[in-house]
Amino acid sequence: MRTNTKLTGRVIFKGKPGYEAARKNWDPHTDRFPKVFVFAQRTQDVANAIKWARINNVPIRPRSGRHALEPNLSQVNGGIVIDVSEMKKIMLNKKNNTVVVETGNRVGRIVDTLARQGFIAPFGDSPTVGIGGITLGGGIGPLQRTTGLISDNLLELEMVDAKGRVIRANKKRNSDLLWASRGGGGGNFGVYTKYKFKVLRSPAKATVFSITWPWEQFEKVVKKWQVWAPNASTKLGSELTVGPKRGGNVSMLGLYLGSKREALRQLAPILRVGTTTKRTIRSLPYIEATKFLLAPDPVLTQKFSNQFSSGFGRRPFPNSAYKVMREFLTKAEGGTPAGFFFLNWGGAIKRIAPKATAFYWRNAKFYVEWNSSWVKPSHAARNIALARNTRKKLQPYIVGSYINVPDQGIKHSGPVYYGKNYPRLRRVKAKYDPKNVFNNPQSIPPAKVRI
Ligand SMILES: Cc1cc2nc3c(=O)[nH]c(=O)nc-3n(C[C@H](O)[C@H](O)[C@H](O)COP(=O)(O)OP(=O)(O)OC[C@H]3O[C@@H](n4cnc5c(N)ncnc54)[C@H](O)[C@@H]3O)c2cc1C
């Protein structure tokens, strides 16, 4: 290792102009005071930054879209943030149905670029999430029952390892790293700079829907949704949100990859529940449908801090789980984005075996997450406790947790995030980062290697 390695790219040390803007993450609760930010312009800048960090003994945090949901993942006090967000090339190969993206792209930019050219890129509920982080943890959203997780479409990758070497992985070369990068989570093995995905042709049109109910009807709606949504056509993706008791409502957003007539038939059972207060069901050109679902979500204007927790439902909640939901929603702060969120599972996700990629939780009926939310730092402790205590109470009704929506209150979290894939992930970690250079509060420790 050369000792004169210099930082290259756009470099901002603490106290220099641009530092305050550089340290603004989506969730203010995750902002820290790193020693330096390196905004890499090319892969070599990443390699130089890693070498510099190791020589100077500075902890590293890779960063792409700034949407980390727990502290100390993409920023750390006194550390170096290797930020790839200015590496944004997108190269679509229409002949091979593949796209190569640099990891600094935000999901919305990829969705938009591909939709204009007649292709689908899977997305979640926010356009500003970074493709860098979302891919590594899985990448869930309303198209997943057709396309699979974002990571299920990952064919190849480029990553810079702890020695500053550029590693490429695909089915033939370093296939264990590809396996681990499809759901193993960010910040574990190195800094990723490029992903190659397979892509599907988009339909000319899709039907989108946005339905709301009064908060008081949440139990009825969620009950029906939990038996309806996982069994609806796999062309239908549905996100169901229940807000706080004070000022919240129940809302369902989603899409159906087909005509409005078929969509209405699919939606009929859920539309019969309770009294809807808003029903928008529209057939739109595919690109407009993506815009409908991906409302603007700028990073710098966020004022709410959040504590999330997540899991997977294998069967509909019993009445006792609704009691827990009600208690949480009653205590959650009004006028905030706190609440419960459900997404239907099945289809393409289930067709892949749990051990075929690092993403383990494939046999569920639905995904569930909940978050408390606050503005004043003095409200943090009680809201964090609220979300974490709710996890304890919901534990009998859920399995696992989603690494991209983590909860650092989970003890011995490895098997919770990765199920039976955890031991293999630790072996891959031992191979690619044996000294645990890439670590964070929830990263995978290397397996102990016998000499
Ligand atoms: C508003 C919002 C909506 C969301 N919606 C969804 C959704 O619909 N579906 C879903 O699946 N998830 C969703 N998430 C969760 C999201 O997938 C994770 O927060 C994800 O880790 C964010 O990635 P990022 O690159 O934006 O974040 P960052 O804060 O930049 O990074 C997050 C983690 O990934 C690591 N990482 C980032 N880039 C790299 C890289 N290039 N190399 C190595 N490690 C890297 C970081 O070190 C960190 O550990 C949402 C999050 C938010 C805040």
The ligand as an SDF file (V2000), in Angstrom:
LIG
                    3D

 53 58  0  0  0  0  0  0  0  0999 V2000
  -38.2540    7.7800    2.5150 C   0  0  0  0  0  0  0  0  0  0  0  0
  -37.7460    6.3760    2.4040 C   0  0  0  0  0  0  0  0  0  0  0  0
  -38.4510    5.4690    1.6330 C   0  0  0  0  0  0  0  0  0  0  0  0
  -37.9820    4.1790    1.4900 C   0  0  0  0  0  0  0  0  0  0  0  0
  -38.6940    3.3240    0.7110 N   0  0  0  0  0  0  0  0  0  0  0  0
  -38.2220    2.0880    0.4810 C   0  0  0  0  0  0  0  0  0  0  0  0
  -38.9000    1.2160   -0.3960 C   0  0  0  0  0  0  0  0  0  0  0  0
  -39.9660    1.5330   -0.9130 O   0  0  0  0  0  0  0  0  0  0  0  0
  -38.3560    0.0100   -0.6460 N   0  0  0  0  0  0  0  0  0  0  0  0
  -37.1990   -0.3880   -0.0420 C   0  0  0  0  0  0  0  0  0  0  0  0
  -36.7500   -1.4900   -0.3340 O   0  0  0  0  0  0  0  0  0  0  0  0
  -36.5470    0.4070    0.8130 N   0  0  0  0  0  0  0  0  0  0  0  0
  -37.0230    1.6350    1.0860 C   0  0  0  0  0  0  0  0  0  0  0  0
  -36.3700    2.4530    1.9610 N   0  0  0  0  0  0  0  0  0  0  0  0
  -35.2000    1.9430    2.6820 C   0  0  0  0  0  0  0  0  0  0  0  0
  -33.9510    2.0560    1.8330 C   0  0  0  0  0  0  0  0  0  0  0  0
  -33.8780    0.9690    0.9410 O   0  0  0  0  0  0  0  0  0  0  0  0
  -32.7030    2.0160    2.7250 C   0  0  0  0  0  0  0  0  0  0  0  0
  -32.7540    3.0960    3.6100 O   0  0  0  0  0  0  0  0  0  0  0  0
  -31.4460    2.0480    1.8780 C   0  0  0  0  0  0  0  0  0  0  0  0
  -30.3660    1.5400    2.6340 O   0  0  0  0  0  0  0  0  0  0  0  0
  -31.1330    3.4490    1.4130 C   0  0  0  0  0  0  0  0  0  0  0  0
  -30.0640    3.4640    0.5330 O   0  0  0  0  0  0  0  0  0  0  0  0
  -29.3520    4.8580    0.2250 P   0  0  0  0  0  0  0  0  0  0  0  0
  -28.2450    4.5640   -0.7010 O   0  0  0  0  0  0  0  0  0  0  0  0
  -30.3570    5.8610   -0.1340 O   0  0  0  0  0  0  0  0  0  0  0  0
  -28.8560    5.2840    1.6780 O   0  0  0  0  0  0  0  0  0  0  0  0
  -27.4340    5.6320    2.3170 P   0  0  0  0  0  0  0  0  0  0  0  0
  -27.7680    6.3330    3.5880 O   0  0  0  0  0  0  0  0  0  0  0  0
  -26.5590    6.3160    1.3580 O   0  0  0  0  0  0  0  0  0  0  0  0
  -26.8640    4.1880    2.6350 O   0  0  0  0  0  0  0  0  0  0  0  0
  -27.6000    3.2170    3.3580 C   0  0  0  0  0  0  0  0  0  0  0  0
  -26.7210    2.0090    3.6820 C   0  0  0  0  0  0  0  0  0  0  0  0
  -26.2220    1.4370    2.4660 O   0  0  0  0  0  0  0  0  0  0  0  0
  -24.8030    1.5380    2.4280 C   0  0  0  0  0  0  0  0  0  0  0  0
  -24.3940    1.9410    1.0790 N   0  0  0  0  0  0  0  0  0  0  0  0
  -24.9010    2.9530    0.3320 C   0  0  0  0  0  0  0  0  0  0  0  0
  -24.2550    3.0300   -0.8380 N   0  0  0  0  0  0  0  0  0  0  0  0
  -23.3170    2.0650   -0.8330 C   0  0  0  0  0  0  0  0  0  0  0  0
  -22.3270    1.6660   -1.7520 C   0  0  0  0  0  0  0  0  0  0  0  0
  -22.1700    2.2960   -2.9100 N   0  0  0  0  0  0  0  0  0  0  0  0
  -21.5000    0.6420   -1.4170 N   0  0  0  0  0  0  0  0  0  0  0  0
  -21.6420    0.0130   -0.2240 C   0  0  0  0  0  0  0  0  0  0  0  0
  -22.5800    0.3250    0.6800 N   0  0  0  0  0  0  0  0  0  0  0  0
  -23.4090    1.3540    0.3850 C   0  0  0  0  0  0  0  0  0  0  0  0
  -24.4330    2.5820    3.4650 C   0  0  0  0  0  0  0  0  0  0  0  0
  -23.1150    2.4080    3.9610 O   0  0  0  0  0  0  0  0  0  0  0  0
  -25.5000    2.3560    4.5080 C   0  0  0  0  0  0  0  0  0  0  0  0
  -25.1660    1.2530    5.3220 O   0  0  0  0  0  0  0  0  0  0  0  0
  -36.7970    3.7690    2.1430 C   0  0  0  0  0  0  0  0  0  0  0  0
  -36.0980    4.6710    2.9420 C   0  0  0  0  0  0  0  0  0  0  0  0
  -36.5730    5.9630    3.0900 C   0  0  0  0  0  0  0  0  0  0  0  0
  -35.8280    6.9210    3.9510 C   0  0  0  0  0  0  0  0  0  0  0  0
  1  2  1  0
  2  3  1  0
  2 52  2  0
  3  4  2  0
  4  5  1  0
  4 50  1  0
  5  6  2  0
  6  7  1  0
  6 13  1  0
  7  8  2  0
  7  9  1  0
  9 10  1  0
 10 11  2  0
 10 12  1  0
 12 13  2  0
 13 14  1  0
 14 15  1  0
 14 50  1  0
 15 16  1  0
 16 17  1  0
 16 18  1  0
 18 19  1  0
 18 20  1  0
 20 21  1  0
 20 22  1  0
 22 23  1  0
 23 24  1  0
 24 25  2  0
 24 26  1  0
 24 27  1  0
 27 28  1  0
 28 29  2  0
 28 30  1  0
 28 31  1  0
 31 32  1  0
 32 33  1  0
 33 34  1  0
 33 48  1  0
 34 35  1  0
 35 36  1  0
 35 46  1  0
 36 37  1  0
 36 45  1  0
 37 38  2  0
 38 39  1  0
 39 40  1  0
 39 45  2  0
 40 41  1  0
 40 42  2  0
 42 43  1  0
 43 44  2  0
 44 45  1  0
 46 47  1  0
 46 48  1  0
 48 49  1  0
 50 51  2  0
 51 52  1  0
 52 53  1  0
M  END
$$$$
